């Protein structure tokens, strides 16, 4: 691994060989042309033999005070942050909505940055539905955002979910390959549609009870409401998911939780695997259904 350290706004690297040009640096660190040009023009690049300094951690002003909300941090370093999203909280707000809207996860992250003396913008790499729980990944600055966005596009960020679904599944494992589009009869709902976007979900039954099952799922694509739509399409809506035909007995939201998040570290490439504990309401539903 390349020796490195953070010095204020700068990342200092000691490379195993001398780089002659910024073009070599671009290839070595996967810097985009636009970002390298931006760094270079602002004096944010210094190459002295094997010693390279990049201004990757610029202080970013906080434009306004964000409403405070509690935040559980699952992983953090100079480049990225992973936090647990609770049920009933949006990842980010609607810019057209009232300023009196409830605090979002973006607000909680912004407040966390401020309270810990970090001058960072909020940059989420992926989203979760309002009532889905689990880990959400953030990049702290522009360069790690570019690296993690590329990893997401290239399907190198893995997401494993747990869901409690209704009914008895005929197969212990399978793949749902069915395109998803908007439901023209309902503004918030999606449906399987031949004209929709390609969507693939892999599932495996972990426990089967009387008329419910615990299922683990892996996403190959990331469409809106993908797991919820696909499980309903399979005939096994998620428990509590009223929008897609699920019963609300014992829980007032869909019993869907992101259990694990895996991604390559932006600088080192090390594969990180972040676990996220189940929320209380889903654990309670699990206990009830096990006894039944």
Secondary structure, 3 states (H helix, E strand, C coil): CCEEEEECCEEEEECCCCCCCHHHHHHHHCCCHHHHHHHHHCCCEEEECCEEEECCCCCCCCCCCCCCCCCEEEEECCCEEEEEECCCCCCCCCCCCCCCCCCCHHHHHHHHHHHCCCCCCCEECCCCCCCCEEEEEEECCHHHHHHHHHHHHCCCCEEEEEEEEECCCCCCEEEEECCEEECCCCCCCEEECCCCECCEEEEEEEEECCCEEEEEEEECCCCCCHHHHHHHHCCCCECCCHHHCCCCCCCCCCCEEEEEEEEECCCCCCEEEEECCCCHHHHHHHHHHHHC
